[in-house]
C-alpha cells in the first residue's frame, strides 16, 4: 500500500470511537466525529493540503472533499440528509464523514467483523494491530515499518 493510503485507512484509537443505537433493530453503530476526520486529514495532508465544499442538492447535503496527492488535486464526494439531532449542521458533519470514507478514513468501521457484540475490536481494527498486519504483509519488522509509515506522514506524502 502507498503511504497515504496506509495513513488514511489506519484505525482510530478506541478512545476516539463513539457508539449509538442504530435505527430499528440494527443494533449499535460505531462512529467517529467530524473533528476526528479533520485531524486525520491534517495529519496526512497538512492543514493546507485539503479542502472541503458543501452543496445542498435534492434535500441532501453533499460534501466535496479535495486533497492534494503528489501535486494533483483529487475530489471525492458523498452526501447525507439533515440529522434528526442537529438538522443542517448534522447533515454537514455527516456528509464530511461520508466523503472521508471515500478516502478510506474510518471505512473499517463498516466491516461486519470489526467489532464483536461487546464492542471488542478485531486485532486489525486497532492502530497497533493494523500496523502489525501491514508490517507482516510487507515482510518487515514492526519498528522498521512504523518508522517508514507512521512518523511524520505529511512530510513524506506531499510533494
C-alpha positions in Angstrom: 0.0 0.0 0.0 1.1 3.6 -0.6 1.9 5.7 2.5 -1.1 8.0 2.0 -3.5 5.0 1.8 -2.0 3.4 4.9 -2.2 6.6 6.9 -5.8 7.3 5.8 -7.1 3.8 6.5 -5.3 3.4 9.9 -7.8 2.7 12.6 -8.6 5.3 15.3 -7.7 4.8 18.9 -10.5 3.1 20.8 -10.9 6.2 23.0 -11.9 8.2 19.8 -14.7 5.9 18.9 -18.3 6.7 19.8 -21.3 4.4 19.9 -25.0 5.0 19.3 -28.2 3.0 18.9 -28.9 2.3 15.2 -32.3 2.7 13.7 -34.9 -0.1 14.1 -33.3 -3.4 15.2 -29.9 -2.7 13.6 -28.1 -2.7 17.0 -25.3 -0.4 18.0 -23.3 1.6 15.5 -19.7 2.8 15.9 -18.6 6.2 14.5 -16.0 8.9 14.6 -16.6 12.7 14.8 -16.1 15.2 12.0 -13.3 16.6 14.1 -11.5 13.2 14.0 -11.8 13.3 10.2 -10.3 16.8 10.1 -7.5 15.8 12.4 -6.7 12.8 10.2 -6.7 14.9 7.0 -4.4 17.5 8.7 -2.1 14.7 9.8 -1.9 13.1 6.3 -2.0 16.1 4.0 -1.1 19.0 6.3 -3.6 21.8 7.0 -3.0 23.3 3.6 -3.3 20.1 1.7 -7.1 19.5 1.8 -10.3 21.5 1.5 -14.0 20.8 1.5 -17.0 22.4 -0.1 -20.7 21.8 0.7 -23.7 22.0 -1.6 -27.4 21.3 -0.8 -28.7 19.0 -3.6 -32.1 17.4 -3.7 -32.7 17.7 0.1 -29.2 16.3 0.9 -26.0 18.0 1.9 -23.2 16.9 -0.3 -19.5 17.3 0.8 -16.8 17.6 -1.9 -13.6 16.7 -0.2 -10.5 17.6 -2.2 -7.0 16.5 -1.2 -3.7 17.2 -2.8 -1.9 14.0 -3.7 1.5 14.2 -5.3 0.8 17.7 -6.6 -2.6 16.8 -8.0 -5.9 17.8 -6.5 -8.4 14.9 -6.3 -12.0 15.3 -5.2 -14.3 12.7 -3.7 -17.8 13.3 -2.5 -20.8 11.9 -0.7 -24.0 13.2 0.9 -26.2 12.9 3.9 -29.6 14.0 4.9 -30.0 16.5 7.7 -29.8 14.7 11.0 -32.7 14.4 13.5 -30.5 15.7 16.3 -28.7 18.7 14.7 -30.6 19.4 11.5 -28.4 21.0 8.8 -25.3 21.1 11.0 -25.6 17.3 11.4 -26.0 16.9 7.6 -22.8 18.9 7.1 -20.9 16.8 9.6 -22.3 13.5 8.3 -21.6 14.4 4.7 -18.0 15.2 5.6 -17.6 11.9 7.4 -19.2 10.0 4.4 -16.9 11.8 1.9 -13.9 10.9 4.2 -14.9 7.2 3.9 -14.5 7.6 0.2 -10.8 8.4 1.0 -10.6 5.3 3.3 -10.9 7.2 6.6 -13.0 5.1 9.1 -14.0 2.7 6.3 -13.1 -0.2 8.6 -15.9 0.8 10.9 -18.4 -0.6 8.4 -16.8 -4.0 8.3 -19.2 -6.6 9.9 -16.3 -8.3 11.8 -14.5 -5.1 13.0 -16.2 -5.4 16.5 -18.0 -8.1 18.4 -21.2 -7.7 20.4 -19.3 -6.5 23.4 -17.6 -3.7 21.4 -14.3 -5.5 21.4 -12.3 -4.8 18.2 -10.7 -7.3 15.9 -7.0 -7.0 16.2 -6.8 -5.4 12.7 -9.3 -2.8 13.8 -6.9 -1.2 16.3 -3.9 1.0 15.4 -1.4 -1.4 16.8 -3.0 -4.5 15.2 -3.2 -2.7 11.8 0.4 -1.7 12.0 1.4 -5.3 12.8 -0.6 -6.7 10.0 0.7 -4.2 7.4 4.3 -4.8 8.6 3.8 -8.6 8.2 2.3 -8.2 4.7 5.4 -6.2 3.7 7.8 -8.7 5.4 9.2 -6.0 7.7 9.8 -5.8 11.4 7.2 -3.6 13.1 9.7 -1.0 14.2 11.0 -0.6 10.7 7.5 -0.4 9.2 6.3 2.2 11.7 9.3 4.3 11.0 8.6 4.3 7.3 4.8 4.7 7.5 3.7 6.2 10.8 6.2 9.0 11.7 5.5 12.4 10.1 3.3 11.2 7.3 2.5 14.6 5.8 6.3 15.2 5.3 6.6 12.2 3.0 3.2 12.1 1.3 3.2 15.6 -0.1 5.5 16.7 -2.9 
